[in-house]
């Protein structure tokens, strides 16, 4: 996995940011970096919109430096998609890899 290889080479991301992913177990198992799950919807496949203030129970707190590790080939219909998250969060794409992308942002 190019994404896992990138995280292994740039392990300081885990020290500068709180890591989240749509595949947190894979990131942890393959890199030993503590990673939390990206925000989940209330109902699977729902059209629910993401709202940072309403989803603080997911762990994204105001002022938090977040690194989001997003794997393209996963089917987690209970999670907000990257497009849904980007409607309310301005993310900086750090890496565009063959099997995923890595973004950083500060929760406002």
WORACOR-V425658 format. One line per field, one symbol per residue. phi: phi as a letter, one per 30 degrees, with the letter a starting at -180 (. if undefined). A space follows every 50 residues. Layout:
phi=???
This chain:
phi=.ddddddddcddedccbddbadbdddddddbicdbcddecddbehddedd beddcdddjdceiddccccccdcbbcddcddddddddbbdccddbccdbl bbbbacdc
